[in-house]
Amino acid sequence: MSLSSVPHLARVFRRTSGYAMFFALALALSGCIQPLYGPGVGGDSVAAEMQAIKIEPIPDRLGHYVENELIFALNGTGSSPVPKYRLIVTLHERMATPVINTVTGQAEAGDVNVDADYRLLPIAGGGQPIATGNVTQFVAYDRTSQRLSNVRAARDAEIRNAKTLADQIRTRIAATLATRS
């Protein structure tokens, strides 16, 4: 063995030992990962637990959109199991026109901001909330000189907000139910 091959062997050894350490760490951590919609800690499926959530009516047009999206997101199967939980959602909506054309004086863009506070409670009542949280969503839309297209663009922004809010609430509730014993 020549002296010039020693650095090459040292590099090969470092590279293979790095790979070995990576695979050893991956093997050690492989038991720590749990799928979100797999069986929960108590053995019940998270999807079955989410189907047992009753959504309290949410007022106003935006509330109607969010409620429909949550119903589909939590129980898209159409089955109606006995409710174990009830979900209370409170929405706060703000609309603004932050961009104004200085020549015409008309708004060129609008935005819809929605804050959603949610609480997941046991259906029996009187218990501590299982999950609580706040989700905020912001959607911008373009405005034109046509009034009806502005109204429709604002409504489309509300619908996009509702879909995103429902998805975020569903994910947070699923994470809570997955770690609950």
C-alpha positions, -999 to +999 in steps of 0.1 A: +000+000+000+014+033-010+013+065+010-008+082-017-037+058-012-041+065+025-061+098+021-083+081-004-090+053+020-097+078+048-123+096+026-140+063+017-141+053+054-156+087+064-182+084+037-192+049+045-193+056+082-215+086+076-239+064+056-239+038+084-246+065+110-275+078+089-291+044+085-286+035+122-303+068+131-331+062+106-336+027+120-337+039+156-363+066+148-385+045+125-407+034+155-414+070+165-434+079+134-471+074+135-494+080+105-519+107+111-550+088+099-538+054+111-550+038+143-548+062+173-532+057+206-563+041+220-566+018+190-595+036+173-591+049+138-587+087+137-610+088+106-637+070+126-633+095+155-635+124+131-667+110+116-683+112+151-679+150+152-712+170+151-707+205+137-728+232+154-745+256+129-723+285+119-742+317+111-739+339+079-730+330+044-693+324+051-703+302+080-725+282+056-695+276+033-672+267+062-698+243+077-703+225+044-666+222+039-661+208+074-689+183+070-673+170+039-637+171+053-646+153+086-671+128+072-671+126+034-685+091+035-721+101+040-725+078+070-740+092+102-724+076+132-734+085+167-717+118+176-691+117+203-679+153+199-693+186+189-674+213+171-681+250+177-666+274+152-668+312+155-658+333+124-647+369+122-645+383+087-629+415+075-629+428+039-606+456+027-595+473-005-558+480+001-549+491-034-565+522-049-558+536-083-547+572-079-560+583-113-595+568-111-599+566-074-613+531-076-600+500-058-580+476-079-577+448-054-596+436-024-589+411+003-609+389+026-594+381+061-611+355+082-602+344+117-618+312+129-619+301+166-628+265+171-635+243+201-640+205+201-660+194+231-673+161+242-709+156+232-719+148+268-711+184+277-695+199+308-661+185+300-629+203+292-624+211+255-605+184+237-591+208+211-591+246+208-574+269+184-575+298+161-569+297+123-564+328+102-567+329+064-562+357+039-573+358+003-568+386-022-588+392-054-588+416-083-615+443-086-627+458-119-651+487-127-680+462-130-699+459-098-713+424-103-679+409-111-665+425-079-693+409-059-687+375-075-649+378-070-654+386-033-677+356-029-652+333-047-625+346-022-648+337+007-653+302-008-615+297-011-611+309+025-638+284+036-620+255+020-586+264+034-600+271+069-619+238+070-587+219+059-566+236+086-592+229+113-595+192+102-558+187+102-554+202+137-583+182+151-569+150+135-535+156+151-551+161+185-573+130+182-543+109+169-522+117+201-552+114+225-553+082+245 
